[in-house]
Amino acid sequence: MIEKLKTVLLIGLIASSIVLTWQIWTYQPRYDYLLPTEYVTQEGIAERRELQDLIQPEKILYYFGDERITASSPDSVEYTNVIKQQMKNWSFTGFREVEGNQRQWNDLRTRYEAIEFAFPTNLPLSTLGELFTLNTGDTQYSDVGSMFLYINPVMDNVFAFFINYDEQRFLRSNTSINSSELRQYLALGENKPEQTAILLYDNPDPNQLDQYIYVTDEPVEMTEYHYFFRRIQIDTLISYLFVDPLLVRQIQDRSGEVFYTDGTRGLQLASGLTMNYVHPLAITQREGDASDNQFIQRATQFVNQHRGWERGYYLYNYHNPNAYEASIEFRRYMNQYPVFSDHPDEEQNVIQLDIQDGRVVSYYRSLLQLDSVMDDRRRELPSGLQMIEELERLEIPLEEVEDMFLGYAYTYNDNSISYRPRWIIEWKNGQRSFIRQVEDLYPLSRIQEELEEGNNELE
């Protein structure tokens, strides 16, 4: 009886095995396709930019050789024609450092046909090589903030000066530009706004240059903008800035500020308006230095890889205290004029990176993105010459002025972001003033009072 049961059980096992094997061989899986709308998509990189797209002169000055000067700004057709189409074909060779003095410089500015490209900050010469061809050999030169092309009337050749006004250093070079080409560029500035050279500081040393700024002779019209905005989501930032977002933990301090960290990197949010990413170096040993242009290239690549660029950012400030570290600031431009927050401690118009030993250790930017335009309107500002005359009338010493230029004042509220046209005065004490009309200068007369009080204390 037991043997019969074993035989029946064995036959059942063999039969079930045959059936299961047959099902495995003949099984056809049924695939279901996810519709595209069912995918969870991550917010993409805003925009990739190359370094040459992030460098631009603040303005082009045209010197006509008869003490007449005009200027074009980056929002003009004339500017775009030269910078975007012509400049890439230029080349410069035969660099050598020369001595400069005030008399020679005045001759160049007032008696020679010339064009000057003024940059917002001193830049490594190698960085300017992103815009045109440079052959400097193995020689290393200091940073330069201006390029001055002029026609030598005797030789009828075009030469270039690369100038560092802060250090009073001049590099002279040959150029591939001929005199007829430069005169064609000058013709583009023939009908541009007239400029007046304003002496800010009269240097008693004849071998040192006086300090000038150039201001408009006529009132200026600019557009005021009001924008809706969006916020960059924190999850998006974490996905770009941390190797493994699952390891990131949130910490909130007593003031309400939020900090995210994975143990090695940190992300600080300030009032939901700005972020500061930090990745401190674990090893302080320095294996070698990098070229200046490599610092700026590294900063550009890092932003490309970590969220990308919103529209209108350009290289604005470069500080390189030694061979191992640098600070690079990219600033937002509106209609190609620089934008500044009315509260400098809450600056939301810069992307700033600090680099040490080839690595980005700090990355700061705004969390607000521009959306559609809410409103725009034309505004008229006084001429730069009116501004200077009023400063003199108020007995505010011009030697206290570091620079004066057109730009935008940025303000923010819960509903919109505003960009208001202003004359911007940067003072040598580091402060900044936003001027809409001449009357706005009146409160600045206290600067003179403070200076006089300081002189009295010294006495």
C-alpha positions in Angstrom: 0.0 0.0 0.0 2.8 2.4 0.9 4.6 1.6 -2.3 1.5 2.5 -4.3 1.3 5.9 -2.5 4.9 6.6 -3.2 4.4 5.7 -6.9 1.3 8.0 -7.2 3.1 10.9 -5.4 6.2 10.5 -7.7 4.0 10.5 -10.8 2.2 13.7 -9.5 5.6 15.5 -8.9 6.8 14.5 -12.3 3.6 15.7 -14.0 3.6 19.1 -12.1 7.3 19.6 -13.0 6.5 19.0 -16.7 3.6 21.5 -16.5 5.7 24.2 -14.7 8.6 23.7 -17.2 6.2 24.1 -20.1 4.8 27.4 -18.6 8.3 28.8 -18.1 9.2 28.0 -21.7 6.0 29.4 -23.2 5.5 32.4 -20.9 5.2 35.8 -22.6 5.5 38.8 -20.2 3.0 41.6 -20.7 4.7 45.1 -20.7 2.9 48.2 -19.7 4.3 51.5 -21.0 4.5 54.6 -18.8 3.0 57.6 -20.5 5.4 60.6 -20.6 3.2 62.6 -18.2 3.8 59.9 -15.6 7.5 60.6 -15.4 8.8 62.9 -12.6 11.1 65.3 -14.3 13.8 67.2 -12.5 14.2 70.9 -13.2 17.0 71.3 -15.7 20.1 73.4 -15.8 19.0 77.0 -16.5 21.5 77.8 -19.2 25.1 76.9 -20.1 27.5 79.7 -21.0 31.1 79.8 -22.3 33.6 82.2 -20.7 33.8 84.4 -23.8 30.0 85.0 -23.5 30.5 86.2 -19.9 33.1 88.9 -20.7 32.1 92.3 -21.9 33.4 95.9 -21.7 31.2 98.3 -19.8 31.3 100.7 -22.7 33.2 101.8 -25.7 34.7 105.3 -25.8 35.4 107.0 -29.2 38.2 109.6 -29.3 38.1 111.7 -32.5 41.4 113.6 -32.1 39.8 117.0 -31.6 39.0 116.6 -27.8 35.6 115.3 -28.7 34.5 112.0 -27.1 31.4 109.8 -27.5 30.4 106.5 -26.0 28.3 103.5 -26.8 26.9 101.1 -24.2 26.4 97.3 -24.5 22.7 97.6 -25.4 23.6 99.5 -28.7 23.9 98.1 -32.2 27.3 99.8 -32.6 28.6 98.1 -29.5 27.3 94.7 -30.6 28.8 95.1 -34.1 32.3 95.6 -32.8 32.3 93.2 -29.8 30.4 90.2 -31.3 31.4 90.4 -34.9 34.7 92.3 -35.4 36.7 91.7 -32.2 37.2 87.9 -32.6 39.3 88.6 -35.8 41.8 90.9 -34.0 45.3 89.8 -32.9 47.9 91.4 -30.8 51.7 90.7 -30.7 55.0 92.2 -29.6 54.0 93.1 -26.0 56.3 95.2 -23.9 55.8 97.3 -20.8 56.3 101.0 -21.1 56.5 104.0 -18.8 53.6 106.4 -18.9 53.1 110.0 -17.8 50.2 112.4 -17.6 51.3 114.6 -20.6 51.6 111.7 -23.0 48.3 110.2 -21.8 46.5 113.6 -22.3 47.9 113.7 -25.8 46.6 110.3 -26.6 43.1 111.1 -25.3 42.7 114.5 -26.9 44.8 114.5 -30.1 44.8 111.0 -31.4 42.0 109.0 -33.1 41.4 106.1 -30.7 38.9 103.7 -29.3 38.9 102.5 -25.6 37.3 99.4 -24.2 36.7 99.8 -20.5 36.1 96.6 -18.5 34.3 96.5 -15.2 37.3 95.0 -13.4 41.0 94.3 -13.9 41.2 90.9 -15.8 44.1 88.6 -16.5 45.5 89.3 -20.0 45.0 85.6 -20.7 41.2 85.9 -20.0 41.0 88.7 -22.6 42.4 86.2 -24.9 38.9 84.6 -24.9 37.8 87.6 -27.0 40.6 87.9 -29.5 44.1 86.4 -30.2 47.0 87.3 -28.0 50.6 86.3 -28.5 52.4 87.3 -25.3 55.1 84.6 -25.4 56.1 83.2 -22.0 56.0 86.6 -20.3 53.4 87.0 -17.5 51.8 90.4 -17.2 49.5 92.0 -14.5 45.8 92.2 -14.9 44.4 95.0 -17.1 41.1 96.9 -17.0 41.2 98.8 -20.3 42.3 98.4 -23.9 43.1 101.5 -25.8 43.6 101.3 -29.6 45.0 104.4 -31.3 46.3 105.5 -34.7 49.9 106.7 -34.7 49.6 109.7 -37.1 53.3 109.5 -38.2 53.3 105.8 -39.1 49.5 105.5 -39.8 49.6 102.2 -37.8 47.3 101.1 -35.1 48.9 100.3 -31.7 47.3 99.1 -28.5 47.7 99.9 -24.8 46.5 97.5 -22.2 46.2 99.5 -19.0 46.0 98.8 -15.3 45.0 102.2 -13.9 45.2 101.0 -10.3 48.9 99.9 -10.6 49.7 102.6 -13.3 51.1 99.9 -15.6 51.0 100.0 -19.4 51.5 97.3 -22.0 52.1 98.4 -25.6 51.5 96.0 -28.5 51.2 95.8 -32.2 47.8 95.0 -33.7 46.4 93.3 -36.8 44.0 96.3 -37.2 44.9 98.9 -39.9 44.1 102.6 -39.6 41.2 102.4 -42.1 39.5 99.7 -40.1 39.8 101.7 -36.9 38.3 104.7 -38.6 35.4 102.6 -39.6 34.8 101.6 -36.0 35.2 105.3 -35.0 32.5 106.2 -37.5 30.1 104.0 -35.6 30.4 106.3 -32.6 30.0 109.5 -34.6 26.4 110.1 -33.5 26.6 108.5 -30.1 26.0 110.6 -26.9 28.7 113.2 -26.2 30.9 112.6 -23.1 32.8 115.0 -20.8 35.9 113.9 -19.1 35.7 114.8 -15.4 38.9 115.1 -13.4 38.3 113.4 -10.0 41.8 113.5 -8.7 44.8 115.7 -9.8 47.9 113.6 -9.2 50.9 115.8 -8.2 53.3 113.2 -9.6 53.8 113.8 -13.3 54.6 110.1 -13.8 51.2 109.1 -12.3 48.0 109.5 -14.2 45.2 111.8 -13.0 41.9 110.0 -12.3 39.0 110.7 -14.8 35.5 109.5 -15.3 33.4 110.1 -18.4 29.8 111.3 -18.1 27.0 112.2 -20.5 26.4 115.8 -21.6 22.6 115.2 -22.1 19.8 113.7 -20.0 19.5 109.9 -20.3 16.4 107.7 -21.0 16.3 104.2 -19.5 13.5 101.7 -19.0 12.2 100.8 -15.6 11.0 97.1 -15.1 8.8 95.2 -12.7 8.9 91.4 -12.9 7.0 88.5 -11.5 9.4 85.9 -10.1 9.7 82.2 -9.2 11.8 80.5 -6.5 14.4 77.9 -7.1 13.2 74.8 -5.2 15.5 73.5 -2.5 15.3 69.9 -3.7 16.6 71.1 -7.1 19.6 72.8 -5.5 20.4 69.7 -3.3 20.3 67.5 -6.4 22.9 69.7 -8.1 25.2 70.4 -5.2 25.4 67.1 -3.2 26.8 63.8 -4.4 24.1 61.8 -2.7 21.0 63.8 -1.8 19.7 61.0 0.4 22.5 61.7 2.9 21.5 65.4 3.2 20.0 66.5 6.6 18.3 69.7 7.5 19.4 71.8 10.5 17.6 75.0 11.7 19.2 77.4 14.1 17.5 79.6 16.6 17.3 82.5 14.2 15.3 80.4 11.8 18.0 80.1 9.2 18.1 76.7 7.5 21.3 74.7 6.8 21.6 71.5 4.8 24.6 69.2 5.1 25.8 65.7 4.1 28.7 65.9 6.6 31.2 67.4 4.3 29.4 70.0 2.3 26.9 72.6 3.5 24.1 74.7 2.0 23.0 77.8 3.9 19.7 79.5 3.0 19.1 83.2 4.0 15.5 84.3 4.4 14.6 82.1 1.4 16.3 84.7 -0.9 19.9 83.6 -1.3 22.0 80.5 -0.9 25.6 79.9 0.0 27.1 76.5 -0.7 30.4 75.7 1.1 32.8 72.8 0.6 35.8 73.5 2.8 39.2 72.0 1.9 40.1 68.9 4.0 43.8 69.1 3.0 45.7 72.4 3.2 48.8 71.1 1.4 49.3 73.1 -1.8 50.5 71.1 -4.8 50.9 73.9 -7.2 49.4 77.2 -8.4 47.0 77.8 -11.3 46.9 80.5 -13.9 44.5 83.4 -13.5 42.4 82.3 -16.4 42.1 78.7 -15.0 40.5 80.2 -11.9 37.9 82.0 -14.0 37.4 79.0 -16.2 36.9 76.8 -13.2 34.2 79.2 -11.8 32.4 79.2 -15.2 32.4 75.4 -15.5 31.2 75.0 -11.9 28.1 77.2 -12.5 27.4 75.4 -15.8 27.4 72.1 -13.8 25.5 73.3 -10.8 22.2 74.9 -11.8 23.5 77.0 -14.6 23.0 80.7 -15.5 20.0 82.9 -15.6 19.9 85.6 -18.3 22.1 88.7 -18.1 25.0 87.7 -15.9 28.5 88.9 -16.8 32.0 88.8 -15.2 32.1 91.9 -13.0 34.8 91.5 -10.3 37.9 89.4 -10.0 40.2 89.3 -7.0 43.3 87.1 -6.9 45.3 87.8 -3.7 47.8 84.9 -4.3 48.6 82.0 -6.6 46.3 79.6 -4.7 43.0 81.3 -4.3 40.7 83.7 -6.1 37.2 85.3 -5.8 35.1 85.7 -8.9 31.9 87.7 -9.1 29.4 87.6 -12.0 26.7 90.3 -11.8 23.3 90.6 -13.4 22.8 93.2 -16.1 19.5 94.6 -17.1 19.5 96.0 -20.7 23.3 95.6 -20.3 23.5 98.0 -17.3 24.7 96.5 -14.0 22.1 95.9 -11.2 22.7 96.5 -7.5 20.6 95.7 -4.5 19.6 98.7 -2.4 20.7 96.6 0.6 24.3 95.5 0.0 24.1 92.9 2.8 21.3 91.2 0.9 22.8 91.3 -2.6 20.6 89.2 -4.9 22.2 90.1 -8.2 25.5 88.3 -8.1 26.8 84.8 -8.6 30.0 84.7 -6.5 32.5 81.8 -6.2 35.6 81.4 -4.1 38.3 79.0 -5.3 41.1 77.5 -3.4 43.7 75.1 -4.8 41.6 74.5 -7.9 38.4 73.7 -6.0 35.2 75.8 -5.5 34.9 76.2 -1.7 32.0 78.7 -1.7 29.2 79.4 -4.2 26.7 82.2 -3.6 23.6 83.1 -5.6 20.0 84.3 -5.5 17.1 81.8 -5.1 14.7 84.1 -7.2 14.2 83.7 -10.9 12.7 86.2 -13.2 9.4 85.3 -14.7 7.2 87.5 -17.0 7.3 91.3 -17.1 4.6 92.9 -14.9 5.2 96.4 -16.1 7.8 98.6 -17.8 8.0 102.4 -18.4 10.5 104.9 -19.7 12.3 107.1 -17.2 14.5 110.2 -17.7 17.7 110.7 -15.6 19.7 113.9 -15.5 22.9 114.2 -17.5 26.1 113.1 -15.8 27.3 116.7 -16.3 24.4 118.0 -14.2 25.3 115.5 -11.5 28.9 116.6 -11.3 27.9 120.3 -11.3 25.5 119.7 -8.4 28.2 117.8 -6.4 30.5 120.8 -6.9 27.8 123.2 -5.9 27.2 121.2 -2.7 30.9 121.3 -2.1 31.2 117.5 -2.1 34.8 116.8 -3.0 35.1 114.8 -6.2 38.3 113.1 -5.0 35.9 111.1 -2.7 34.2 109.7 -5.7 35.5 106.3 -6.9 33.2 106.0 -9.9 29.9 107.2 -11.3 27.9 105.4 -13.9 24.4 104.4 -15.0 22.8 101.2 -13.6 19.7 99.7 -11.9 18.6 99.7 -8.3 17.0 96.4 -7.3 14.1 96.1 -4.9 12.1 93.1 -3.9 8.7 92.5 -2.3 6.4 89.4 -1.9 4.8 90.1 -5.3 7.5 91.4 -7.7 11.1 92.4 -8.4 11.7 96.0 -9.6 14.6 97.4 -11.5 14.8 101.2 -11.4 17.2 103.3 -13.5 19.7 105.3 -11.4 22.9 107.1 -11.5 25.2 105.1 -9.2 27.9 106.8 -7.3 30.6 104.6 -5.7 32.5 106.4 -3.0 36.1 105.6 -1.9 34.9 104.7 1.5 33.0 101.7 0.0 29.5 103.2 0.2 27.1 103.4 -2.8 24.5 106.0 -3.6 21.5 105.6 -6.0 20.5 108.9 -7.6 17.2 109.4 -9.6 17.2 113.2 -9.8 19.5 116.0 -8.9 17.6 116.6 -5.6 18.6 113.2 -4.4 22.1 114.6 -4.1 21.2 117.1 -1.4 21.4 114.6 1.6 24.9 113.7 0.4 26.1 117.1 1.6 26.6 115.4 5.0 29.6 113.7 3.4 31.3 117.1 3.4 30.3 117.7 7.0 31.7 114.3 8.1 35.0 115.1 6.3 35.3 118.4 7.9 34.5 116.9 11.3 37.2 114.3 10.7 39.8 117.0 9.8 38.9 119.0 12.9 39.5 115.9 15.0 42.9 115.4 13.4 43.8 119.0 14.2 
